């Protein structure tokens, strides 16, 4: 098997492109996919300060490495979720990567900063473990970026993650969530710009990139992911991809190019500062503060029926739009 670009012996086959690459050409291929994504949607500008949400998994560490290779000023953010040895190992890997590159890793410990960890929240709260995990990530990432003066939050969601999320939202016709599924969520008052530069790169490609770059990453799945609905959507997409390589890319990229604009009007809600933390929210209290109060046994003033209805429809996908964990619970 020969490399498509240089005809040297290939080390990686990419079936959806009907191509194989040697090591240097494959690394070039992945970098070009990310460059193309950034240019297509104006995800990151040269002067931007970028905060990469890292979990210790292949996708987020590969993304951090790629952005540094492309010359961006990119720091990492690791959120300690308190999931026993799994979180301990994830934190160690993220710190080791930062040390090896001589870059900054911002760390936030959920239990120390907010009084609870994910396993405790899953036991005490009304939300599932994956839902409260994703909610916490979205909240902490945005708050850390605001406080740190960053221009962009970058997450390691890859092609597989995005295609599976789109499939789930389409099957349930959750048009409000479909409207927000984009490589770019622009900044607005109280929210930092959020981007997904890996949306054109498959999970197998990010794994191969990390391996060829010598990046150590956590391969184990989160021990709390059992029974996650999103796993079934990912498995379904994998079966389709196996039978017809390129299906995931056609599904996701076709949606972004031809259908996403049809749902744009669905993503409209008036926001105001949360009365407890100040973060933007449609109601008096943001979803994070409500969930945190429930876990800690604190009492917030009663919320309205409208707020409760909005909370019941909040996105609870394991990828959680802005979070670093890949669909299926594997760190990204």
N, C-alpha and C positions, 0 to 999 in steps of 0.2 A: 504494500500500500504506500503510495507516494503522496507527498504534500502537494496540495493543489497550487500553492503559490510558487514554491521553489523546486519541486520535484525531488527533494530529499526524502529519506525514509520518514514516514508519518508516525506520530505517537498518539494522536487523538483523532477519532472519527466523529464527525458531527452529521448525523443522518439527515436532519431537517434541512441542511444546506447541501446534502449529497456531496460532502467534501471531507477530506482528512488533512491534518496539518502536522508539521514538525513542531518541536517545542517553541522556537522563536516565532514562527508564523502563527501558532495558536495564540500565544500571548498577545501578538499584534492584533489578531482577529477579535479577541475579547476587548482589548483597549479601544478598537475602532467601533465596536458595538456601543460601548459606553460613551465615547466621543459623539457618536451619531445621536444617541438618545439625548445627551445634554444639549447639543446644537438644535435638534428638532423642536424641543420644547423650551429652550432657554432655561434649563434647570439651574445652572450655576454660572455665575459670571466670574471673571478672573479675580476681581477684587473682593469677592464674598468670603466671609469667614464661615466655614462649614462645620457643623457638629454631626458626626456620624454615630448613629445609635448602634452600639456593638453588643453582642451577646456572647461572644466567644465561639460562634459557629462560623461555617465557611463563607456564607454569603456576606455578612456584615464585615468580616475581616478582609475578604477579597475586595469588597467595595472600598474600604478604607485604604488598602494598598493601592488600588487603581487610582483613586483620587490623588493620593500622594505622588504616584508615578506621573500623573497628568499635570502636576504642578500646582494643585490647589492647596490652600491653607486649611487643613482639615484636622480637627481634634476629634477624639472619641468620647462617647458617653456610655458608661456601663451602669446599669441599674441592678442592684442586688435585690433579688426577689425572695431570698430566704428559703430556697428549696433545697435544703440540706447540702449533701456532697455535690449535687449537680450544680448548684449556684457557686459553691466554693471553687470547683474546677473551672467553671466558666469565667469567673473573675480572675483566676490565676492566668488563664490563657490570654485574656484581654490585656492584662498588665504586661505579660511577657512580650506581646506584639508591640505595645507602645514603647517598651524599653528598647526593643530591637531596632525600632525606627527612629528613636529619639524624639517622639511626639507626645503630646499631652493627652492623658486619659482622665476625664472628669468622672468621678464616682459618686453615686447617690445610693444610700442604703435605705430601702423602703421602711424597714422596721425602725431604724434609728431616726429617720427624718419624719416619718408619718405614723409611727406607732403600731404598725401591723405588717405581717408578711403575707405572701400569697396563699400558702397552705392554711393559715388561720382565717383569712378572708373567705376562702372556699368553704370552710366549716361553719363559720358564723353568719355569713351574709346570705342574701337571697339570690345572688348571682352565681353562675358557675365559676369554677376556678379559672378557666381560660378567659371568661368575660372580665372578671375583676383584674386579671393579669394585664389584658390588653388595655383596659380602661386606665390602669395605673401607669402603663407605659406612655400612653398618649399624653396624659396629664403631666407626668414628670419630664418627659422629653421637651414639651413645649415650655414648661416653666424654667427648666435649666437653660434652654436656649435664650429665652428672654432675659434671664438674670445674667447670663454670660455675654450678652451682646452679640450673639451669632446671627448671621443673616439667613442661614439655611439649615434645616434638619434633613439629613440624608439617611434613608433606611435601605436595608439589603433585600428588599422584596424582588424576587427574580421572576422570570417568565412563567414558571410553573405555579408560583404563588398567585400571581395576578390572574392567570387563566382559571385556576380553581376557584378563586374568589368570585370572578365574573360568572362562572357557571352556577355557583350557589345562589348568587343574587338574581340571576336570570330565571332559574328554576322557581324561585319564590316571588319573582317580579317585584323585587325590592328596589324600585326605581330611584328612591332617594339616595340609596347607597351606590347604585350604578352611576348616578350623576357625579358622585365624588370619586369614582374610580378613575384616576388619571395619574400619569407620572409626575404631575405638578399640581399642588394645591397652593395657590398664591398666598402671600402674606395678607393679613387684614388686622385691624386693631385687636391686639391681644393674642394673635396667632402668628408664629414664625412660618415662613415659607417652608413647605415640605416637599421633598423630591424622592423619586425612586429611579436612580440611574441604571439599575440592573434589569429593567423591565424587558429588555431585548435579549437577555442572556439566560439560558436554561440552567436548571439546578445542576445537571451533569457538567455543564461548562464551568460553572463557578467552582464545583468540586475539583475538576481537572486543573483549573487555574490555580487554586490554592495549593494543590499537590505540586504542580510544576514550579511554583514560586517558593516552595518550602515553608508554607504557612501552617503552623500547628493550630488545630481547631478541635472543638468538642464535637464528637460524632454521635454521642448518645442522644436519644430523644428525651424530652422532658418527662419525668416519671408521673406527672399529673395529667398527661394528654390522653389517656385511655378513654375511648368512647367519643372522641371529638368528631362532630359531624363533618367538619371540613376534610377529614381524612378520606371520606368516601368520594368527595368531589375530586380530590387529587388523584385517587386511584382510578376513577372513571376516565379522567383526562389522560392518565398514563396508558390505559388500555387503548384509547383512541390514537394516541401518539405512536404506540407500538405498531398498530396496524397501518397507520398513515402518517409517516413522519412529516412534521410541519403543521399538524393540526392545531397545536397550542398557539403557535405564532399566528396562524391565520385567524383563529378565533379572537385572540386578544387584539392584535394589531388592526384587524378588520373593524372591530368594535371602536377602537380609538380613532380610526381614520374616518369611518362612515356613519357610526351610530351614536357615539357619545354625545354629540351636540343635541340629539333629540331629547335627551333627559336633563339638559342643563337647567331648565326652569324648575326641576324638582328640588334642587338644593337651595331652598330659600327659607331662612328663618331669622327672626330678629333676635339679636343677642344683647345682653346687658351683663354687667359685672356680677359675679357670684357674691352673695352677701357675706359669705364666710372667707373666701380666699381671693376674690377679685378677678378670677379667670372668667372669660366670656362664657355665657350659658343662655339658653332660651328661657330658663326659669329663674326663680329666686336663688336657688342653690345649684351648683354644678353637680353632674352625676358622680364625680369623684368624691366630693364632700359628702354627698348623701350616702354613698357606699361606705366611706370611711367612718362616718358617724354610726352607721348600723353595726359595723364590725366592732367598733370600740364601745358600743352601748351608750353613745351620746344621743342627745335629743335635739333635733332641729325642729323649727316651727313647721306646722303642717304645710304640705305642698298642695297645689291646686290639682284638680282633675286633669287639666291640660298638661301639667308637668309630669304627672304620673303616666299619662298616655305617651308622652314623648319618651320617657325613660323606658317604657315597655318595648318601644320600637328601636332602641339604640342598637347599633351594630355590635355583635358579639362574636365576630369571626376571630379565629386564633391569630391570624396575621395582623388584625386590628389596624389596618390602614397605615399607621405610623410606627408600629412596633417592629423590633428587630427579629422576632421569632418567625421562622418560616412556617407556612401552613403545614400542619401535621405535627407541630410541637418540636421539631428538630431545630436547634439554634441556628440562626442564619448569620 
